[in-house]
Amino acid sequence: MQIHPTIAGFRAALKGAGRVAFVPTMGNLHEGHIALMRQARAHGDSVVSSLFVNRLQFGPKEDFGTYPRTFEADCEKMAAVGVAHLFAPDEREMYPAPQAYFVQPEPVQADILEGEFRPGFFRGVATVVMKLFAIVQPQVAVFGKKDYQQLMIIRNMAREFALPIEIVAGETVRAADGLALSSRNGYLSEAERAEAPRLYRALDGVRRALEAGERDLARLEQGAMAELRASGWIPQYVAVRKQLDLQLPAAHDSRLVVLGAALLGSTRLIDNLEV
Ligand code: PAF
């Protein structure tokens, strides 16, 4: 695997790479990332990844400073799964001057759910992904369903800006007890790790109720939040939304997704399940 810290070097190396399938990351790779890279192999001649912890998508009180940085181990994992080129810029390469132009998704998409609790998050994500797309110029890009709202926003961004990039969705990878794999799981203490699958179970309860025909969404959402609260969590939202645009479903809508975010101690976990 070739590692490229500069845009110029990366672009030169990519000539002749054929159809490029791209998996952007912030590093600290787990099986979820590896599955996206494996999936990317089926979509292109060359798998390209990026590793950049993007300051723009972190709020002032969030974990930008402490976000796990595990460059050597990440490179080994990427090489083993067949990544041909890794774009790994530092902050000065990516943002040589403070970024003055941004991609700002509409509030109806960016200020709901995750955006309500992480103001500016999707502006930071959309801006860096647009910039990475401009640098990498992939034909295909793979994003995980674990970050469901991010996937929707990137898909909409690619469509609205007529980017010639196919956005492919990767399934969430889970531990045996149901916990969705996430870089932030590493923040959990042993006791918290044992408790963490409750978020999955609470969302799964909502999913099963919906599949059984229950349609009182508010009751289901509040029930799941109460279940989490009773076990010491601070739930931020549990919401049943339309898969397509994450807006409130009408009675006849069938393609739904249950999304949730909650704090377990000081760790914020998110998860979702399609119905
Ligand atoms: O999902 C992530 O890891 C990040 O949000 C992304 C897409 C790499 C942008 O920084």
Residues whose N, C-alpha, C, O or C-beta is under 5 A from the ligand:
A	BS01	PAF	P24 T25 M26 F52 N54 V125 V128
